[in-house]
Amino acid sequence: MKIFIKNLIPVFAVTFFLSCICFNSIIAQTKDIAYYISNAPFKMPGVPVPHFADKKFSITDYGAVNDGKTLNTTAFAKAIEACTNAGGGKVFVPAGTWLTGPIELKSNVDLDLEKGAVIQFTADHTQYPMIKTGGSNDNIAPESPLYAYKATNIAITGEGVIDGAGDSWRPVKKSKVPADVWYGMPTSGIISSDGKLWWPSVDAMNGESYLQKLKGKTDATPDDYLPARDYLRPYMLYLIQCDTILIQGVALRNSPKFVFYPNHCTNLTVDGATIYNDWWAQNGDGMDISACKNVVIYNCLVNAGDDGICMKSSGGKDTIPELQNIIIAGCTVLRAHGGFVIGSNTDGGMQDIYVADCNYTGTDVGIRVKSNPGRGGLVKNIYIDNITMSKIQDEAILFATSYEDVPAGKNSKDVSTTTDDKIPEFTGFHISNIKCTGAKTAISMTGLPGTPVHDIYFQNINITYGEGFISTYAKDIYLDNVTLNAGDPLYSTSKSKNIVVDGKQVD
């Protein structure tokens, strides 16, 4: 049995999937992208979308074969090269299954997938060379299945599917999967000595210990990292320092790690895309928007093995936020660790984020704001409005400053979150018109002794929960017309001050 179900979503979720599409369609009919830009609670610049010459380059004209067996890596490369050399246009992928190795998207190219087209990335990991990624840390990692570096005016559009063969890369935790999946894992993999983790290969299982041997080796080359390739795993759609980008209509699924990871990009629009990973996919984040500016994510559907739609920012200066001017509107997140997520990397700074008219159903946490010392920074001016949640496993709304990022095969005791620099600071959040039917905890806020979570404003909140409002190291928290249903006590505060409910202090 393969880990990933090749249909876009499992059969049991079809009905709910269709209802989510209806929800998003209603939003789309009443409020378009221009509406959200003009009504953002901060000065949101217009986000230009790419435009392309009226030229078409079909991959079949460059030797592509849709038998699902022939590697079409060269055909994709030739079509894209011809397109960009001609001044740009559309690289067309007809209906059919097109097996390929990594694809590099270049400037002025629209990779357009016809309905019924599947770009199937190969499970042969030898096709993914080790490279310097060119990201903020210029790490060495396997080449991503689909990537672009410093490209401008690019798009991925259409009604087709892009599959990252992630089930051939990811480790699987026994504790996270149904029994039939665990006992159906491919015998080509290997079970850890404690019986808790399935690895796709011996190299994957031993990768971390091998990397320890390379520490301090200043002259290490990408080839030196080859034995750790299976362990490191690539991002599926990785865009680095690109400008004027459109992702529209396509379905992106089954990633080795994060599905979609734009890093230091500007002017990005994601419109009507579907992002799918199984809910047990290790590090299988949906969208991780990292250190980007001028971004709109609109009318998208996400199911993920980790965070759903996540904001990250690293390596910036305190006075110049690396992530800014973000709109997320009309989106639905099903299974995920969080619906809308900030962090854990926030040390680059974040501000001016507007999340509106979204639906989170079955996520571990609804609104998840997390970081820890060593990777924290200033996060401010965040506006979250009109969010509907149901069947939330843990907190409806969470602020956490001691997040533990635990890799596969590790325990929380192995992770250190104590440092004296890069301290997270969460302030200036405006959270309004939230309805949640079912959560273990309504609102949980945990700051740090010297840097509490502060100046957070809640208005028109209705949450059915097990535990109510819990705070530690929080101050100047204002709750207006907040209804918490069930549980007692409603408010439990520790080392907090000026927690104000409808004008009355409760701490």
N, C-alpha and C positions, 0 to 999 in steps of 0.2 A: 504493500500500500504506500503510495506517495504521500508525503506530508501535505503538500498543497493540493487543494481541490481545484481542478483546472477551470471549472466554471467560475464566473466572476465572483460569485458568492455562493456559500453552501445553500442547498435546497431549503433547509429549514428557515432561512432568513429571507427568502424571496418575497414573501408577502410584506414583511416589514420594510424591505428595501424599496419596494414599489411605493409604499406609503411615504417614505422619506423623499422619494423623487417628487411626489405630489406636493409635499410641504415646500420643497425648494422651488418648484414651479410656481406655486402661489406667490412666494416671495419675489421671484423673478418678474412676475407679471406686474407687480405693484411698485417695486423699488429696483431700479437698475443700478449699474455701477456709478453712473454720473450722479444719481441721487445720494449715494453714500459719500461720495467725495465732497459734494456741495454741502452736505449736512453733518460732516464730521465735526466734533467738538473742539477741533484745533484747525489751524490753517493747513489743510491737506493739499499739496500740489496736484495738478493733473498728472496722470500716469500715461505717457504715450505708449501706444501699441505699435508693433512692427508693421511695416508695409513692404510688399514684395513685387518684383517685376512679374509680368504676366508670362512666365516661362515655366514649362513643366518638364521634369526629368524623371522618368519612370525607372525604378531600379531594374526592371526587366530588360531595359535597353542596355544595361551594363552587365548582363549575364546572371541576374538573380534567378534562382529556381525555388519554387514554393512547395517542395516535397517534404519539408520538415526534417530533412536529413543532410542536404547539401549546405555547407557553410557559405553564407553570402557576405562575409565580412568585406571582401574586396569589392563586390558589386555596390554595396552601400558607400564605401569610401570613394569609388570612382564617380558615382552619381552626385554625391555631395561636393566633391572637388570640381566637377564640371559645372555644377550650379553656381557655386560661389565665384568661380573664374569667369562666368558669363555675366556677372553682376547681380546674381541672385535670382530667386524664384522658388518653385515648389519641387521638392523631391518626393515623388509619389510612390506610395506603397500600396499595391492593389490587394484585394481580398486574397487570403491564403495564409499559410504559415511559413514564415521566413526565418530560418535558423541562422544565427549570426554570432560572431564575436563582438568585441567592443565597437561602438560607433561614436565618432567625434563629430559633433555638430559645429558648423562654421558660420561665419557672418553672412547675413542676408539669405539664409536658408530656412524654409518652412518644411519641416518633415511632416508630411500629410498622410495619414493612414485612412484608407477607405474602410467603410463598414465591412466587417468580416476579416480584416487584416490583423494578423498577429505577428509582431516582431518577437520571436522567441530567442532569448539569449542562451547560448550554449552552457551546458553543465560541465563542459570540459575546461577545468580551471587553468590548464596550460595556455589557453587562449588569452588569459588576462595577465600581461606582464607586470612586474613590479616597477613602479615609476615614482618619481617625486611628484606629489599631487599638485603643487603650485598654490595650495591654500594658504591660510594665514600662518601656519607652522611649517608649510612645505614638507609634510610628512611623506614617508615612503609607504605605499600601499598598493594593492592590486588596482590596475586600471579599471575604472567604472564601466559598466555595460554601456551607458549612454552619458556622454559628458561634453562640456564645452569650456574652453579656457580663453578668457578675454575676448569673447565673441560679442558682436553687436547685431541688433536687428535679427533675432532668431525666434523660431516658433516650433512647437509640436502640436499638431492639430488633427482633427478628424474624429471618426467614430470607432477606430480600431483599438487594439489592446497591445500593451508592451509588457512582457513577462520577463522578470530578471533571473529566473532559475534559482531563486533564493533558497529553496528547499534543499539544494545541493551544497549550500554553504553554511547554513545556520545550525548551531547546536540546539538541542531541545531538552528542556527540563522535564523530568518525569512528573514533577508536582504540578505542572501547568497544563498538561494535555489529558484528554480522555484516554481511558485504558485501551480502547481499540486502536487509537493512534500510536500510543507507546509500544504496544506489542506488535504493531505492524511496521515499525521503523525498518528501513532497509538494512539488510544484514551486511552490506558493504561498509557500514559505519562501525563505531566501537563504543561500548558502554564504559563509563568511568568506573574506577575500582570500587567506589561506594554505591554504584548502581543508580545514581540519581541523575546522570546526564548522558545523553547520546551525542556523540561527536560524529561528523560526517567522514572523518579520516583520522588516522594516527597523527598526521602533521597538524591538524586542527587542535587536537587534544594537547599536543606537546608544544604548541606555538608560543605560549607565554613563557615557558621556561627557556626556549630557544632565544627569544628576544632579550632575556636577561643577559645572555652571553654576549650580545652585541652592544650592551650599554657601555658607553665610554669609548667605543671604537669609532674614532673620528673619520676614518677613511672608508667606512662601510659603504658599499655600493648597493644599488637596488637589487642586484643579483644575490648579494649576501642575505637578503631578506626572503628569498624564494622558499626556504623551508617553513616560513611562517605565513605563507600566502593564505592558506585555508583558514588560519586563525584570525588574520587581520580583516578579511572580508571587505569588499568594496561597497560604497554607496551606489544605489541603482541609477538614479538620474542626478548627476552632480554638475552644477554650474558654478564656475569660479570667475569672479570679477567680470561678469557679463553685464550688458546694458540693453534695455529695451527688448523684453522677453514676453512671449505669450505661450501659455499652456492651455489649450482649449479643447474640451470635449472628450479627450482620450481617457482610457483606463490604464492606470499604472499598477502593476500587481507583482507580488511574490519577489520581494527584494532580498538581496543578501544581508543588508543592514538597513539604513534609512531608505525609504522609497524615494523621496524628493528632497534634495539638500542643496539649495542655492546659498552660496557663500560670497559675501561682499559683492552682491549684485545690486543693480539700480533699475528702477522702472520695470517691475515684474507684475504681470497680470496672470492669475490662474482662474479660469472661468469654466465652470461646468465640468471639472475633471472628477474622476472617480479614483480613489486611492484604496487599494485593498491588500492587506496582509492578514493571515490567520492571527487570531488573538493571542496565540502562544508564541508567535515569531520573536525570537530573541533579538533585542535591539531593533525591532521592526517598526520604528517610528513611521508615521504617515508623511507629514511635511515638517521639516525643521528649517525655519527661515532664519539664517544666521548672518548677523551683521549686514543686513540689507536695508535699503532705503527706497521709499516710494513703491509700496507693494499693495496690491489688491487681490484678495482671495475671495472668490464670489461663487455661490451656488454649487459648492463642492460636496462630495460624499466621501467619508473616510471611515475605514475600519482598520485598526492597526494593532500590532503586537506590543507597542510601547506607546509613547505619547501620540495623540492625534494630530493636532495643529499646534506646533511649538515654536516659540521665539527663543533664539539664542544670540549671544553677543560676547565676543572675546577679543582681547588685545587692543582695545581702543584707549583713548585718553578720557580722563574723568569729565572734562568740560565739553567733549564732543562725542555724543552717543553714537555708537556704531550701528545701532538699529533704531530707525525712526520713520514715522509716517507710514503706518501699517493699518489697513482696513481688512477685517474678516467679516463677511456678511452673508446671511442666507445659507449657511453651511450646516450639515448634519454629521455628527460623529457617533458611530455605534460603539463597538468594543474598542477600548483603548485605555491606557493608564490615566489619561486625562483628555477632556474635550478640548478646551483651550488651555494651553500650558505656557508658562514662562520659566526658562532655565533648564538645567541648573546653571549653565554658563551665562553669567550676566555681567562679567567684569568689564566688558566693553561699553556698558551703559545702554539703557533703552528709554525711550520716551515717545509719546504721541502714538498710542495704539488704540484703535476703535474696533470693538467686537460687538456685532449687533445681529439680532434676528436669527439666532442659531439654536440648534436642537442637539442635546447630548443624551443618548439613551444607552444604558448599560455600561458606561465607562466606570473605571475604578474611582476616579475623582471627576467632578464636573469642571470647575475652574481651579487649576492647579498652578500655584506660584511657588517656585522652589529654587533654592541655591544653598551654598554653604561657604564658610570662610575658605579662602584659597581660590575661589572661582566666582566670587560675588562682586557686585557693583551697584550703582544707583539705577533704580527702575522707578520711573515717575510718569505722571500724566497718562494713566491707563483708564479707558472708558469702556465699560462692559454693560450692555443694555439689551433688554428683552430676550432673555435666554430661557428656554424651556428644557427641563431635565426630568428624567425618570429612571428608576431602577439603578441609582448610583450606588456602587458597592461600598464606598467609604465616605469621604467628605464631599458635600455639595460644593463647598468653597474652602480652599486650603491655602494658607500662607506658611511656608516652612523654610527655616534658615539653617537647618542641619541635615540637608538631604544627603543620603548615602547612595552613591552610585556603585552598585555591587555587580561586578562582571560575572559571567557564567562560570560556575565552579568555585565561586568565592562565597564567604559569609560576611555579614555586616561587620563583624569584629575585625575583619581584615582591612577595613576601609577607614582611613583617617580623615576627619573633617575639621581638624583643629589647626589653625594658622593665625598669624597676626596681621596678615594683609589680605587685600581683596575681600573686604567684608561686604556682604549683601545688605542693601538698604531698600526697603519697599515703602513707597509713600505716594500720596496723590492718586489713589485708586478711587474711581467712582463707579460703583456697582449698583445697577438699578433694574427694576422690573424683572425680577428673577422668580420663576416658579419651578419648584422641584417636588415631585411626588415620589418620595422614597429615597432615603440616604441613611447611612449609619450615623453620620455626624453632620449637623447643619453647617456650622462655620468653625474652623479651627485656625488659630493664628499663633505662631511661635516665632518670636524675634530673638535677638541676642541681648545680653545684659547692657552693652554699651550702645547698641543700635537696635532699638525696638522697632517692630512694625508700627508705622505711625501715619496719622492723617489719612485714614481710610473712611470712605463715605458709602453707606448702604442705604438704599431707598426703595421702598415698595418691593419687599422680599417676602415670599411665602414658601416655607420649606417644611415638609413632613419628614421626620427624622427619628433616630434613636436617642442620640445625645444632642444637646443644643449648641450654644455658643461657648467656645472654650478659647481662652487666651493666656499666653505666657509671654512676658516682655512685649507688651503692646501698649500704645498710648494714643490718645486723641482719636478714638474710634467712634464714629457717629452712626447710629442706626435710627432711621426714620421710617415709620410704618413697616416694621419688620415683624412678621408673624411666624412663630415657630410652633409647629403642631406636634404634640406628644412629648414624652420625656420630662424629667425633672431632676435637677434644676434647669431652668431655661438658660441661665448664664452662670458660667464658672470661670472666674478670673484669678490669675496668680501673677504677682510681680508686674501688674498692669495698672495704668492710671488713666483717668478721664475716659472711661467707657460710658458713652452717653446714649441712652435709649429714649427716644421721643422727648428729648429735652431734660431727662433725668439721669443723673450719674448712678451707675450700678456697681462700680468697683469699690 
